[in-house]
């Protein structure tokens, strides 16, 4: 494989204990594609089981893939892999952020950064092309992310891209983020950077990424992809009726319409009708402020922002003068989805509008204030779970039981009760700076339940949305594509972060069309069900599960945005709404000059996913993944009750609950698809060797962790 196309061929290695930096060869990991796949191989080879995430021996890997920096649409993601502090076994996991960091890393000549050791004092890492220096970071330690990034930019230049932690990461909270830019964050590994006394990494590159294809070839495939791309999450029909649209869907994130504006732009910009064929209006399709903050946000919206090489722009950039007037913070806020919604989870008593406010204004203020605070402190919401944990602890008297009386009395619960977002100012300060006992809410659900003795009721309560006793919540699980979403979540070491299946199911086109496409991809129309109208598990659903798991890992390795990829559907009637699931391979082949079919790349992704599974087996010290890893909490397989209090049997229209027997069948069928042991769900020696990983098989065998 040539290092000249797609890949830079270089990995930056940094040991913060010794202060040494050196260059490694990307190509020795070539079988694992890039990004997440290569990072998994590095963790397997170099970080022994039993290592604590905050130990110097742990490593944290920032990875870009071969498509990053090449101009391929939606290819600006950064993959971050390390041991996960919130996981009870400290298993390997990945977090991901958008923005421009990974692209700048490629322009500086690096595919990845691997950091190990612990500096004796706070530092930050300066990378300017091939010049690498570990800088004294004591002057930025303790600063919030916004100030720290501005201060470091003053030293490196405004062109630099910076990945940093806030006080939450410095204080080694389990739930801490790494953030880049105004609003792009990766949840779960901020404390690992903090444990290494690494405040930030600043990258500035003046190079480029070479590609094998001729410019006209790349332009042709770019134009082709742009003809089948939808809106955010690859929703391919509009929410509102349009003259051109055969279908609409009330859940679509294609929110553009006549009369809907970026109201705070100068002059205001109308989103309009956005015909699918008009490539110049693609960035207007997704009005995320309208989606995330409500109709009131229209007049506060400056524009949509996003990541490198992305036409969709799913981060709303808003200006909220009330934040400056009442709280003295910057009125300019940017974020998307969970970044906005998680603060309202903490404010679970509601945020009613005050006299004189517009409808929804107080909610918008709460979301943007909370977003700013969480981003500046660097607190991770654990996909919204932190808010549900606050609600549970408050409503069930846990805070009153576990907090010292003086601390409990000092917390402004009255602000929470009346829906005053000023409660968030106090809350995030206590949590990020480890003040009192309440900060343990950021330990993550597993450790929190253990520390505060929350009991089985906590895990079994369906409104808590806890998917697994490993401590992570629902993230497109049983409510998304029936057993497909449910089983996908069983294979994770954290919230699943998988959108391959959910984007397909929520594309917006009618279920009969989706079933036709499903039959073409996974062999049967029964691979998918209509929402809350589920049928029992079958082999085609297992194929869909495997495809979704491996495609998501493929995207995290190439590195592509899994919020948008894969392109299984399109907005074009003349294509019968079909997308093209071979696009990843087409781009890879053109960029690298290495010809791969979609089946070839899927096999490469399967290799990396099987390695991830082996890493989990090693971390847990058991081959019985079915029993010890893949099980759900009890509510998932318990019939829900209707309004009359009677149980609604599973597979009755209107419910999304599973049965234990059906889920066990599902696990077996998925194990079979991967070629793993059908009893335990662990990779077999035969499958590992077939995937070229005899060394991994030997490593598991040496610990007695291969299935019998």
C-alpha positions as CSV (number, residue, x, y, z in Angstrom):
1,X,0.0,0.0,0.0
2,X,1.3,3.4,-0.9
3,X,1.5,6.0,1.8
4,X,1.3,8.7,-0.8
5,X,-2.5,8.6,-1.4
6,X,-5.1,9.2,1.3
7,X,-2.7,8.3,4.1
8,X,0.2,10.5,5.2
9,X,2.0,7.4,6.3
10,X,3.0,8.9,9.6
11,X,1.8,8.4,13.2
12,X,3.0,10.9,15.8
13,X,4.0,9.2,19.1
14,X,4.3,11.2,22.3
15,X,5.5,10.1,25.7
16,X,4.7,12.8,28.2
17,X,6.7,11.1,31.0
18,X,10.0,11.3,29.1
19,X,9.1,14.2,26.9
20,X,10.1,12.2,23.8
21,X,8.3,12.4,20.5
22,X,8.9,10.2,17.5
23,X,7.4,9.0,14.2
24,X,5.7,5.6,13.6
25,X,4.6,4.0,10.3
26,X,0.9,4.1,9.6
27,X,1.2,1.3,7.1
28,X,2.0,-1.4,9.5
29,X,-1.6,-1.1,10.6
30,X,-3.0,-1.0,7.1
31,X,-5.3,-4.0,7.5
32,X,-7.4,-1.9,10.0
33,X,-8.2,0.9,7.5
34,X,-7.5,4.0,9.7
35,X,-9.1,5.9,12.6
36,X,-10.9,3.6,15.0
37,X,-9.7,0.4,13.4
38,X,-6.0,1.2,13.7
39,X,-6.5,2.6,17.2
40,X,-8.0,-0.7,18.3
41,X,-5.0,-2.5,17.1
42,X,-2.7,-0.1,18.9
43,X,-4.7,-0.6,22.1
44,X,-4.6,-4.4,21.7
45,X,-0.8,-4.5,21.1
46,X,0.3,-1.9,23.7
47,X,-2.2,-1.5,26.6
48,X,-2.5,-4.6,28.9
49,X,-5.8,-5.6,30.4
50,X,-6.3,-4.3,33.9
51,X,-4.7,-0.9,33.1
52,X,-6.6,1.9,34.7
53,X,-7.8,4.6,32.3
54,X,-6.0,7.3,34.4
55,X,-2.7,5.4,34.7
56,X,0.3,6.6,32.7
57,X,0.5,3.3,30.9
58,X,-2.9,3.9,29.3
59,X,-2.8,5.5,25.8
60,X,-5.1,7.8,24.1
61,X,-5.2,7.8,20.3
62,X,-6.5,10.6,18.1
63,X,-7.1,9.1,14.6
64,X,-8.0,10.3,11.2
65,X,-8.7,8.1,8.2
66,X,-7.7,8.0,4.6
67,X,-10.7,10.0,3.4
68,X,-10.2,12.7,5.9
69,X,-8.8,15.9,4.4
70,X,-9.5,14.8,0.8
71,X,-12.7,16.8,0.3
72,X,-14.9,13.7,0.4
73,X,-18.3,15.0,1.7
74,X,-18.9,14.6,5.4
75,X,-15.3,13.3,6.2
76,X,-14.2,15.7,9.0
77,X,-14.6,13.5,12.0
78,X,-11.9,12.7,14.6
79,X,-11.9,9.3,16.3
80,X,-10.5,9.1,19.9
81,X,-9.8,5.7,21.4
82,X,-8.7,4.8,24.9
83,X,-9.8,3.0,28.0
84,X,-13.2,4.3,29.1
85,X,-13.3,5.5,32.8
86,X,-17.1,5.2,33.1
87,X,-17.1,1.5,32.0
88,X,-17.0,-0.9,35.0
89,X,-14.3,-3.0,33.3
90,X,-12.5,0.1,31.9
91,X,-12.9,-1.5,28.5
92,X,-11.7,0.1,25.3
93,X,-14.1,2.5,23.6
94,X,-14.1,5.3,21.2
95,X,-15.5,8.8,21.2
96,X,-15.9,11.1,18.2
97,X,-15.9,14.8,17.4
98,X,-16.5,16.8,14.3
99,X,-15.0,20.1,13.4
100,X,-11.7,20.6,11.6
101,X,-9.1,19.1,14.0
102,X,-8.5,15.8,12.1
103,X,-8.3,17.6,8.7
104,X,-5.7,20.0,10.1
105,X,-3.8,17.0,11.5
106,X,-3.7,15.5,8.0
107,X,-2.5,18.8,6.5
108,X,0.2,18.8,9.1
109,X,1.4,15.4,7.8
110,X,0.0,13.0,10.4
111,X,-2.6,10.2,10.3
112,X,-2.8,9.8,14.1
113,X,-1.4,10.9,17.4
114,X,-0.7,8.3,20.2
115,X,-0.1,9.8,23.6
116,X,1.2,7.9,26.6
117,X,2.7,8.6,30.0
118,X,2.1,11.5,32.3
119,X,3.7,14.8,32.4
120,X,5.0,16.0,35.8
121,X,3.4,19.4,35.1
122,X,0.5,20.6,32.9
123,X,1.5,20.8,29.3
124,X,0.0,21.3,25.9
125,X,1.2,19.8,22.6
126,X,2.1,22.1,19.7
127,X,2.2,20.5,16.2
128,X,3.2,22.7,13.3
129,X,3.7,20.4,10.3
130,X,6.6,18.1,11.3
131,X,7.7,20.4,14.2
132,X,6.4,19.0,17.5
133,X,6.9,20.5,20.9
134,X,5.6,19.9,24.4
135,X,4.8,23.3,25.8
136,X,4.4,24.4,29.4
137,X,0.7,24.5,30.1
138,X,0.5,25.8,33.7
139,X,-0.7,29.2,32.4
140,X,-3.8,27.6,30.8
141,X,-4.5,24.9,33.4
142,X,-7.7,25.7,35.3
143,X,-9.1,27.7,32.5
144,X,-12.4,26.9,30.8
145,X,-12.3,25.6,27.3
146,X,-13.2,28.9,25.6
147,X,-10.5,30.9,27.3
148,X,-7.9,28.1,27.0
149,X,-8.5,27.8,23.3
150,X,-8.2,31.5,22.8
151,X,-5.0,31.7,24.8
152,X,-3.4,28.9,22.9
153,X,-4.5,30.3,19.6
154,X,-2.7,33.5,20.5
155,X,0.5,31.5,20.6
156,X,0.0,29.3,17.5
157,X,-2.2,31.4,15.3
158,X,-5.9,31.5,14.5
159,X,-5.4,29.0,11.8
160,X,-4.6,26.3,14.3
161,X,-7.2,23.6,15.3
162,X,-7.2,22.8,19.0
163,X,-8.5,19.8,21.0
164,X,-8.8,20.6,24.7
165,X,-10.2,19.7,28.0
166,X,-11.9,21.9,30.6
167,X,-11.8,21.7,34.4
168,X,-13.9,18.5,34.3
169,X,-11.1,16.8,32.4
170,X,-8.4,18.3,34.5
171,X,-10.1,16.9,37.6
172,X,-10.4,13.5,36.0
173,X,-14.1,13.2,36.0
174,X,-15.3,10.0,34.3
175,X,-17.8,12.0,32.4
176,X,-15.6,14.6,30.8
177,X,-15.3,15.6,27.1
178,X,-12.5,16.6,24.7
179,X,-13.7,19.5,22.6
180,X,-12.6,21.2,19.4
181,X,-13.9,24.4,17.8
182,X,-17.0,26.1,19.1
183,X,-19.2,23.1,19.6
184,X,-17.7,19.8,18.6
185,X,-17.0,17.4,21.5
186,X,-16.1,13.8,22.2
187,X,-17.6,12.4,25.4
188,X,-15.9,10.1,27.8
189,X,-12.1,10.5,27.4
190,X,-11.5,14.0,28.7
191,X,-10.4,12.6,32.1
192,X,-7.7,10.5,30.3
193,X,-6.1,13.7,28.9
194,X,-6.4,15.3,32.4
195,X,-4.7,12.3,34.0
196,X,-1.7,12.9,31.7
197,X,-1.6,16.6,32.5
198,X,-2.3,17.3,28.9
199,X,-4.5,20.4,28.6
200,X,-4.7,20.6,24.8
201,X,-3.3,19.7,21.4
202,X,-2.9,22.5,18.9
203,X,-2.3,21.6,15.2
204,X,-1.4,23.8,12.3
205,X,-0.6,22.3,8.9
206,X,0.4,23.8,5.6
207,X,0.5,20.7,3.5
208,X,-2.2,18.7,1.7
209,X,-3.5,15.2,1.3
210,X,-2.5,13.5,-2.0
211,X,-5.2,11.5,-3.8
212,X,-4.7,8.9,-6.5
213,X,-7.6,10.0,-8.7
214,X,-7.6,12.7,-11.3
215,X,-9.4,15.9,-10.2
216,X,-12.2,15.3,-12.7
217,X,-12.8,11.8,-11.3
218,X,-13.2,13.2,-7.8
219,X,-15.4,16.0,-9.0
220,X,-17.7,13.5,-10.8
221,X,-18.2,11.3,-7.8
222,X,-18.6,14.3,-5.5
223,X,-21.4,15.6,-7.7
224,X,-22.9,12.1,-7.8
225,X,-23.0,11.9,-4.0
226,X,-24.4,15.4,-3.7
227,X,-27.3,14.3,-5.8
228,X,-28.3,11.6,-3.3
229,X,-27.5,13.3,0.0
230,X,-30.4,14.3,2.2
231,X,-30.5,16.5,5.3
232,X,-29.1,15.9,8.8
233,X,-29.1,12.1,9.6
234,X,-29.7,11.5,5.9
235,X,-33.4,12.3,6.2
236,X,-34.3,12.5,2.5
237,X,-37.8,14.0,2.5
238,X,-38.9,17.4,3.9
239,X,-40.8,17.9,7.0
240,X,-43.1,20.4,5.4
241,X,-45.0,20.1,2.1
242,X,-42.9,21.3,-0.9
243,X,-44.0,21.6,-4.6
244,X,-41.4,19.0,-5.6
245,X,-41.8,16.5,-2.8
246,X,-43.8,13.3,-3.3
247,X,-43.5,12.5,0.4
248,X,-43.2,14.5,3.7
249,X,-42.5,13.3,7.2
250,X,-43.1,15.1,10.5
251,X,-39.9,13.7,12.0
252,X,-37.6,14.8,9.2
253,X,-34.7,17.1,9.9
254,X,-35.1,18.5,6.4
255,X,-36.8,21.5,8.0
256,X,-36.3,24.2,5.3
257,X,-39.3,25.8,3.9
258,X,-40.6,29.1,2.6
259,X,-40.9,31.7,5.3
260,X,-38.4,30.0,7.6
261,X,-35.3,32.2,8.2
262,X,-31.9,32.4,9.8
263,X,-33.4,35.5,11.4
264,X,-30.3,36.9,13.0
265,X,-28.2,36.7,9.8
266,X,-27.4,40.1,8.2
267,X,-29.4,40.2,6.1
268,X,-31.8,37.4,7.2
269,X,-31.5,34.3,5.0
270,X,-34.6,32.3,4.0
271,X,-34.1,28.6,4.0
272,X,-36.7,28.1,1.2
273,X,-37.8,25.0,-0.7
274,X,-34.3,23.5,-1.4
275,X,-35.0,21.3,-4.5
276,X,-32.9,18.1,-4.2
277,X,-31.2,18.9,-7.5
278,X,-30.0,22.3,-6.3
279,X,-26.6,21.6,-4.8
280,X,-26.2,25.3,-3.8
281,X,-29.0,25.1,-1.3
282,X,-28.0,21.8,0.4
283,X,-26.7,23.8,3.5
284,X,-30.1,25.4,4.0
285,X,-32.0,22.1,4.4
286,X,-31.2,21.5,8.0
287,X,-32.3,24.4,10.3
288,X,-31.1,22.8,13.5
289,X,-31.9,25.8,15.7
290,X,-35.6,25.4,14.7
291,X,-35.2,21.6,15.3
292,X,-33.3,21.8,18.6
293,X,-34.4,25.1,20.2
294,X,-37.9,25.5,19.0
295,X,-39.7,28.0,16.7
296,X,-38.7,30.9,18.9
297,X,-35.0,30.4,17.9
298,X,-35.6,31.4,14.3
299,X,-35.1,35.1,15.0
300,X,-31.9,34.3,17.0
301,X,-30.3,32.1,14.4
302,X,-27.2,33.5,12.7
303,X,-26.4,30.6,10.5
304,X,-25.7,26.8,10.5
305,X,-22.1,25.6,11.2
306,X,-20.6,22.2,10.8
307,X,-17.5,20.2,10.0
308,X,-14.8,20.2,7.4
309,X,-16.0,19.1,3.9
310,X,-19.7,18.8,5.1
311,X,-22.4,20.5,3.1
312,X,-25.2,19.7,5.6
313,X,-24.2,22.1,8.5
314,X,-26.0,20.6,11.5
315,X,-24.7,22.8,14.2
316,X,-26.8,25.9,14.8
317,X,-25.0,29.1,15.6
318,X,-27.3,31.5,17.5
319,X,-27.0,34.8,19.3
320,X,-29.0,35.0,22.6
321,X,-28.6,38.5,24.1
322,X,-30.4,37.3,27.3
323,X,-27.3,35.2,28.2
324,X,-25.2,38.3,28.3
325,X,-27.8,40.4,30.0
326,X,-28.7,38.0,32.8
327,X,-25.7,35.7,33.2
328,X,-22.8,37.7,31.9
329,X,-21.7,35.2,29.3
330,X,-21.0,35.3,25.6
331,X,-24.4,35.5,23.8
332,X,-22.9,33.6,20.8
333,X,-23.6,29.8,21.3
334,X,-23.2,26.9,18.9
335,X,-24.2,23.3,19.3
336,X,-26.5,20.6,18.1
337,X,-28.9,17.8,19.3
338,X,-27.8,16.4,22.7
339,X,-25.6,19.4,23.4
340,X,-28.8,21.5,23.6
341,X,-31.2,19.0,25.0
342,X,-29.2,17.5,27.9
343,X,-29.4,20.7,30.1
344,X,-33.2,20.4,30.0
345,X,-32.8,16.9,31.4
346,X,-31.1,18.4,34.4
347,X,-33.9,21.0,34.6
348,X,-36.4,18.1,34.8
349,X,-39.0,20.1,36.7
350,X,-39.6,22.2,33.5
351,X,-38.7,25.7,32.4
352,X,-41.9,27.7,32.1
353,X,-41.8,31.0,30.3
354,X,-41.8,34.1,32.5
355,X,-44.2,37.0,32.0
356,X,-43.1,39.0,28.9
357,X,-41.2,36.1,27.3
358,X,-42.1,34.6,24.0
359,X,-43.4,31.1,23.8
360,X,-40.5,28.7,24.4
361,X,-38.0,31.5,25.2
362,X,-37.1,30.2,28.7
363,X,-36.5,26.7,27.3
364,X,-34.2,28.2,24.6
365,X,-32.3,30.2,27.3
366,X,-31.9,27.0,29.4
367,X,-30.6,25.0,26.5
368,X,-28.1,27.6,25.3
369,X,-26.9,28.5,28.8
370,X,-26.5,24.8,29.7
371,X,-24.8,24.1,26.5
372,X,-22.3,26.9,27.1
373,X,-21.6,25.8,30.7
374,X,-21.2,22.2,29.8
375,X,-18.8,23.0,26.9
376,X,-16.7,25.4,28.9
377,X,-16.3,23.1,31.9
378,X,-16.1,20.1,29.7
379,X,-18.8,18.0,31.4
380,X,-20.2,15.0,29.4
381,X,-23.9,14.3,29.6
382,X,-23.5,10.6,28.9
383,X,-26.0,10.9,26.1
384,X,-28.5,12.7,28.4
385,X,-28.1,10.2,31.2
386,X,-26.7,12.7,33.7
387,X,-30.1,14.5,33.7
388,X,-32.1,11.4,34.3
389,X,-29.7,10.5,37.1
390,X,-30.3,13.9,38.7
391,X,-34.1,13.4,38.4
392,X,-33.9,10.0,39.9
393,X,-31.7,11.1,42.8
394,X,-33.9,14.1,43.5
395,X,-37.3,12.4,43.2
396,X,-36.3,9.3,45.2
397,X,-34.7,11.2,48.1
398,X,-31.2,10.0,47.2
399,X,-29.6,13.4,47.4
400,X,-31.1,14.0,50.8
401,X,-29.8,10.6,51.9
402,X,-26.2,10.7,50.6
403,X,-25.3,14.4,50.6
404,X,-24.1,15.9,53.9
405,X,-26.8,18.1,55.4
406,X,-24.8,21.3,55.0
407,X,-24.1,20.6,51.3
408,X,-27.7,19.7,50.6
409,X,-28.9,22.9,52.2
410,X,-26.4,24.9,50.1
411,X,-27.7,23.7,46.8
412,X,-30.4,26.1,45.3
413,X,-33.1,23.5,44.8
414,X,-35.6,26.3,44.7
415,X,-34.2,27.4,41.4
416,X,-34.7,23.8,40.1
417,X,-38.3,23.7,41.4
418,X,-39.3,26.9,39.7
419,X,-37.4,26.2,36.4
420,X,-34.8,28.9,36.7
421,X,-31.8,28.0,34.5
422,X,-29.6,29.7,37.0
423,X,-29.6,26.3,38.8
424,X,-27.3,25.1,36.0
425,X,-24.7,27.7,36.9
426,X,-24.4,26.3,40.4
427,X,-24.7,22.6,39.2
428,X,-22.0,22.6,36.6
429,X,-19.5,24.4,38.9
430,X,-20.0,21.9,41.7
431,X,-19.7,18.9,39.3
432,X,-16.7,20.0,37.2
433,X,-14.8,21.2,40.2
434,X,-15.6,18.2,42.4
435,X,-17.3,20.3,45.1
436,X,-19.0,18.2,47.8
437,X,-20.6,14.8,47.2
438,X,-22.9,15.8,44.4
439,X,-20.1,15.8,41.8
440,X,-20.2,12.0,41.8
441,X,-23.2,12.3,39.5
442,X,-20.5,12.5,36.9
443,X,-19.0,9.1,37.8
444,X,-21.3,7.5,35.3
445,X,-24.3,5.4,36.1
446,X,-22.5,2.1,37.0
447,X,-20.2,3.8,39.5
448,X,-23.0,6.1,40.8
449,X,-25.4,3.2,41.5
450,X,-22.6,1.4,43.4
451,X,-21.6,4.4,45.4
452,X,-25.1,5.6,46.3
453,X,-26.6,2.1,46.5
454,X,-29.4,2.9,44.1
455,X,-30.6,-0.7,43.9
456,X,-32.5,-2.7,41.3
457,X,-35.4,-0.3,41.1
458,X,-33.0,2.3,39.5
459,X,-31.9,-0.1,36.7
460,X,-35.4,-1.5,36.1
461,X,-37.2,1.9,35.8
462,X,-37.9,2.4,32.1
463,X,-37.9,6.2,32.2
464,X,-34.2,6.0,33.3
465,X,-33.5,4.6,29.9
466,X,-30.5,2.6,31.2
467,X,-29.8,-0.1,28.6
468,X,-27.2,-2.1,30.3
469,X,-25.9,-2.5,33.9
470,X,-22.6,-1.6,32.3
471,X,-24.0,1.9,32.9
472,X,-24.9,3.3,29.5
473,X,-28.2,4.6,28.2
474,X,-30.4,4.0,25.2
475,X,-29.0,5.5,22.0
476,X,-31.2,4.4,19.1
477,X,-32.0,1.0,20.6
478,X,-35.4,-0.8,20.9
479,X,-37.3,2.2,19.8
480,X,-35.3,2.3,16.6
481,X,-35.7,-0.5,14.1
482,X,-37.0,-3.1,16.6
483,X,-34.5,-5.9,17.4
484,X,-31.9,-4.3,15.1
485,X,-31.5,-1.3,17.3
486,X,-31.9,-3.4,20.4
487,X,-29.1,-5.8,19.5
488,X,-26.8,-3.1,18.2
489,X,-26.8,-1.5,21.7
490,X,-25.9,-4.9,23.3
491,X,-22.5,-4.9,21.6
492,X,-21.2,-1.6,22.9
493,X,-19.1,-0.6,25.8
494,X,-20.9,2.7,26.1
495,X,-23.9,4.3,24.4
496,X,-24.0,2.8,21.0
497,X,-23.3,5.9,18.9
498,X,-24.6,4.0,15.9
499,X,-26.7,5.8,13.3
500,X,-26.4,3.4,10.4
501,X,-29.7,1.7,11.2
502,X,-31.6,4.7,12.7
503,X,-30.8,6.9,9.7
504,X,-32.2,4.3,7.4
505,X,-35.4,3.8,9.4
506,X,-36.0,7.5,9.8
507,X,-35.2,8.5,6.2
508,X,-38.8,9.6,5.8
509,X,-40.0,7.5,2.8
510,X,-42.9,5.1,3.3
511,X,-42.3,1.8,5.1
512,X,-43.1,-0.2,1.9
513,X,-40.3,1.5,0.1
514,X,-37.9,1.0,3.0
515,X,-38.8,-2.7,3.0
516,X,-38.0,-3.0,-0.7
517,X,-34.6,-1.4,-0.1
518,X,-34.1,-3.6,2.9
519,X,-34.7,-6.7,0.8
520,X,-32.1,-5.6,-1.7
521,X,-29.5,-5.0,1.1
522,X,-30.3,-7.7,3.7
523,X,-32.2,-10.3,1.7
524,X,-35.7,-9.8,3.0
525,X,-38.4,-7.2,3.4
526,X,-38.7,-8.5,7.0
527,X,-35.3,-7.0,7.9
528,X,-37.2,-3.9,9.1
529,X,-40.5,-3.3,10.8
530,X,-42.8,-0.3,10.9
531,X,-42.4,1.8,14.1
532,X,-43.8,0.0,17.1
533,X,-45.3,-2.7,14.9
534,X,-42.7,-5.3,15.4
535,X,-42.4,-8.9,14.2
536,X,-40.2,-11.7,15.8
537,X,-36.5,-11.9,15.2
538,X,-35.3,-13.3,11.9
539,X,-32.0,-13.9,10.0
540,X,-32.4,-10.8,7.8
541,X,-32.5,-8.6,10.9
542,X,-29.3,-10.2,12.1
543,X,-27.7,-9.3,8.7
544,X,-28.9,-5.7,9.2
545,X,-27.4,-5.7,12.7
546,X,-24.0,-6.9,11.5
547,X,-24.1,-4.4,8.6
548,X,-24.9,-1.5,10.9
549,X,-22.2,-2.4,13.4
550,X,-19.5,-2.9,10.8
551,X,-20.5,0.1,8.7
552,X,-20.4,2.4,11.7
553,X,-16.9,1.2,12.6
554,X,-15.9,1.6,8.9
555,X,-17.1,5.2,9.0
556,X,-15.2,5.8,12.2
557,X,-12.1,4.4,10.5
558,X,-12.3,6.1,7.1
559,X,-13.2,8.8,8.9
560,X,-16.7,9.6,7.8
561,X,-19.7,11.1,9.7
562,X,-22.0,8.4,10.8
563,X,-24.7,11.0,11.3
564,X,-24.9,11.2,7.5
565,X,-23.3,8.0,6.2
566,X,-24.2,5.4,4.8
567,X,-26.2,6.7,1.8
568,X,-28.8,3.9,1.7
569,X,-31.6,6.2,0.6
570,X,-31.9,9.3,-1.5
571,X,-34.4,12.2,-2.1
572,X,-34.6,11.4,-5.8
573,X,-37.8,9.9,-7.2
574,X,-36.1,9.0,-10.4
575,X,-33.7,6.7,-8.4
576,X,-36.8,5.2,-6.7
577,X,-35.3,6.8,-3.5
578,X,-32.4,4.4,-3.6
579,X,-29.0,5.6,-2.4
580,X,-25.7,3.9,-2.9
581,X,-24.1,1.7,-0.2
582,X,-21.1,1.2,-2.3
583,X,-20.0,4.9,-2.1
584,X,-17.6,4.4,0.7
585,X,-15.7,1.8,-1.4
586,X,-15.8,4.1,-4.5
587,X,-14.3,7.0,-2.6
588,X,-11.7,4.8,-0.9
589,X,-10.6,3.3,-4.3
590,X,-10.3,6.7,-5.9
591,X,-8.5,8.4,-3.0
592,X,-6.0,5.6,-2.2
593,X,-5.6,4.0,-5.6
594,X,-6.3,0.7,-4.0
595,X,-9.3,-1.0,-5.6
596,X,-11.8,-2.3,-3.0
597,X,-15.4,-3.3,-3.4
598,X,-17.9,-2.6,-0.8
599,X,-17.7,-6.3,0.3
600,X,-13.9,-5.8,0.7
601,X,-14.3,-2.8,2.9
602,X,-17.1,-4.5,4.9
603,X,-14.7,-7.4,5.6
604,X,-12.0,-4.9,6.7
605,X,-14.5,-3.3,9.0
606,X,-15.5,-6.8,10.3
607,X,-11.9,-7.5,11.2
608,X,-11.7,-4.3,13.2
609,X,-15.1,-4.9,14.9
610,X,-14.0,-8.5,15.8
611,X,-10.8,-7.0,17.3
612,X,-13.0,-4.7,19.4
613,X,-14.9,-7.7,20.6
614,X,-11.7,-9.5,21.5
615,X,-10.5,-6.4,23.4
616,X,-13.8,-6.5,25.4
617,X,-13.4,-10.2,26.1
618,X,-9.8,-9.5,27.4
619,X,-10.9,-6.5,29.5
620,X,-13.7,-8.5,31.2
621,X,-11.7,-11.6,31.6
622,X,-14.5,-13.9,30.3
623,X,-15.5,-15.4,27.0
624,X,-19.1,-15.5,28.0
625,X,-20.2,-12.3,26.3
626,X,-23.8,-13.5,26.1
627,X,-24.1,-13.7,29.9
628,X,-21.8,-11.0,31.1
629,X,-21.9,-8.3,28.4
630,X,-24.7,-8.5,26.0
631,X,-27.7,-8.6,28.3
632,X,-30.0,-5.7,28.8
633,X,-31.6,-4.2,31.9
634,X,-35.0,-5.8,32.9
635,X,-37.4,-3.1,31.5
636,X,-36.3,-3.8,28.0
637,X,-37.8,-7.3,28.1
638,X,-40.7,-6.5,30.4
639,X,-44.1,-5.8,28.8
640,X,-45.1,-2.2,29.3
641,X,-48.4,-1.2,30.8
642,X,-51.1,0.6,29.0
643,X,-53.2,3.5,30.3
644,X,-55.6,0.9,31.8
645,X,-52.7,-0.6,33.8
646,X,-52.8,-3.9,31.9
647,X,-49.7,-5.3,30.3
648,X,-49.3,-4.9,26.5
649,X,-47.9,-8.1,25.1
650,X,-44.7,-7.8,23.1
651,X,-45.2,-7.7,19.3
652,X,-48.6,-5.9,19.8
653,X,-48.8,-2.8,17.7
654,X,-48.0,0.2,19.8
655,X,-45.2,-1.3,22.0
656,X,-41.5,-1.4,21.4
657,X,-40.6,-3.9,24.1
658,X,-38.7,-7.1,23.5
659,X,-39.0,-10.6,24.9
660,X,-36.1,-12.4,26.5
661,X,-36.4,-15.5,24.3
662,X,-36.6,-13.3,21.2
663,X,-33.5,-11.3,22.2
664,X,-31.6,-14.6,22.9
665,X,-32.5,-15.8,19.5
666,X,-31.3,-12.5,18.1
667,X,-28.0,-12.7,19.9
668,X,-27.5,-16.2,18.5
669,X,-28.3,-15.1,14.9
670,X,-25.9,-12.2,15.1
671,X,-23.1,-14.3,16.6
672,X,-23.7,-16.7,13.7
673,X,-23.4,-13.8,11.2
674,X,-20.0,-12.8,12.6
675,X,-18.8,-16.4,12.7
676,X,-18.4,-16.2,16.5
677,X,-19.2,-18.9,19.1
678,X,-23.0,-19.1,19.1
679,X,-23.1,-20.1,22.8
680,X,-20.9,-17.4,24.3
681,X,-20.7,-14.7,21.6
682,X,-16.9,-14.7,21.8
683,X,-14.7,-14.7,18.6
684,X,-13.4,-18.2,17.8
685,X,-9.8,-19.0,16.8
686,X,-11.0,-20.1,13.4
687,X,-12.7,-16.8,12.7
688,X,-9.8,-14.7,14.1
689,X,-7.4,-16.6,12.0
690,X,-9.6,-16.2,8.9
691,X,-9.5,-12.5,9.5
692,X,-5.7,-12.5,9.7
693,X,-5.6,-12.1,13.5
694,X,-3.8,-15.3,14.7
695,X,-1.9,-13.1,17.2
696,X,-5.2,-12.0,18.8
697,X,-6.3,-15.6,19.0
698,X,-3.0,-16.6,20.6
699,X,-3.4,-13.7,23.1
700,X,-6.9,-14.8,24.1
701,X,-5.9,-18.4,24.3
702,X,-3.0,-17.6,26.6
703,X,-5.5,-16.1,29.1
704,X,-8.0,-19.0,28.6
705,X,-10.5,-16.7,26.9
706,X,-11.2,-18.5,23.7
707,X,-14.5,-20.3,23.7
708,X,-14.3,-24.1,24.1
